[in-house]
Amino acid sequence: MTLIHSIDLLYWMIGKASEVKSENGKLSNLNLDVEDIAEIIIKFKSGAIGNVHVDFIQKPYVNTLTLNGLNGKIFWDYHAKFMEITDREGKKEIIKDPDGFEKNQMYIDELKHFLGCVKNKKKTINSLDQGIDTLNIALKAKNSTRL
């Protein structure tokens, strides 16, 4: 539940999930009140399969996302700050975070967007239904098999 945004990314790219499986739990003596490791596999209604790996045990903690589909694969690494896109023939494209990227700015931009939508009575980028779907995926993963 701590890093639900990885699930958000998959949902935004692919859509609704049809199955969610997870191995997760608290294996370390870290002072955390959440699972310290989770391996989540999501099968989407489109047939694509996504994988989210979150691991607070390793240092730095691991937060990666892999999306496998008929036309290729996308791999994203939060800490290495890159995305690797591999097409069906094996051709790879690497996309890195731009220099000077301010992580906090995305939160400020998100808040400005939300407040602007409230003020102007417009719909937000993410609908309530999308938020509910993503939360349900995360809850299914959390309540799945535990280590």
N, C-alpha and C positions, 0 to 999 in steps of 0.2 A: 504494500500500500504506500510505502514511502516514495517509491519512484514510479508512480502510475503513468508518468508522461511517456515512458517507452511504449506502454500499451496504447496510449493516445496516438502516438506516431503511427503504429501499425494500423489502428482503426481508421485514421485519416487517409492512409495510403490505400487500404484494401476494402474496408467496410466491415460489415457485421461478421461476428464469429459464429461458428456452428459447434465447436468443441474447444474445451480448455482443459489442459492437464498440467500438473505442476508437481515438482518435488521441491519442498521448501521446509525450512525449519531454523531453529536456533542451535547451532553446533558449537559456538565459541563461548568464551567467558567475557566477551565484550559487554560493556554496560549499555545495552540497547534493549528497548522494550518492543522490538520488532524482530522478524526473522532476519538472520544474518546471511542467509543464502537462499536463492530461489532460481529454479530452472523452469521456465514457463513455456509450454508449447501451445500455440493457438492455431486451430484449423479454421479457416474462413469459409464462408458460404461460397465464395468464388472458387474454392479448391486450393488456394495458396496456403502455405504453412509458415507461420512466424515463430521465432524463438526469442525470448527475452532472458538474459542471464544477468542477475544482480547478485553481487557477492561483496559483503562488507568485511569478510575475513582476510582477503588479500589486501595488501597495501601497495599502491592506492587501491581503494575498492574498485571492483569491476562493474561496469554498466555497459553492456553491449546488446545489440539488436541484430538479428539476422532474419532476412526475408527471402525465402526460396520460392520461385515461381517457374512456370514453363519457359519463360523467356530469359531467365537469368537469376541473379542473386544480388541482394543489397546487404552489405555489412556496415554497421555503424558502431564506432567506439567513442563513448563519451569523453574519456580521459585523453585518448590520443587525438581527439578533435578532428576526426576524419570519417568520411564515408567512402566505401569502395563499392562500385557498381560493376558487376561482371555480367556480360551478355552471354547468350546461349553458346556462342563460339569460343568463349573464354577471354574475349577482349575486356580489359579492365580500365576503368576510369576512377581516379582518386579525386575526391572533393574535400578540401581542407577548410577549416574555419578561417575566415579572413583575419589578417593581422589587425590588432587593435579591437577585436570583438569584445564588447563589454557584456558579460553575461547578465548583469543586473539590468541593463537597458531593456532586455526583452520582457522582463517583469513590469517595468515602468510602461513600456508600450502596450502590454496586455491590459494593464489597469486603465490607461488612457482610452483604449478601444472600448472597454466595458463601460466606463463612465460616459463616454460619448454616445454609446448606444442607449444607455438609460436616459440621458438628457434629450436625445433626439428621437426617442421611442422607435429605435431600429433593432433589428435582430443582430445578435452577436455572431461572430464567426462560427462558434460552437453552439449548437442547440442544446437545450436541456435533454432531449432524447439521446443525443450523442454522448453526453455526460453520463447519463444513466446506463447506456450500453457499455461504456468503458468501465464504469464502476462495477457492473455485473461481471465483466471479464475478470477484473482484479479480484473480486470476491470469490469467484469460482476457482481462481488460481490459489488464493489464500486457503480456501477450504478443501482443496484437493489433497492428495497424499502428502503427508508430512514426514520429513526425515526424523 
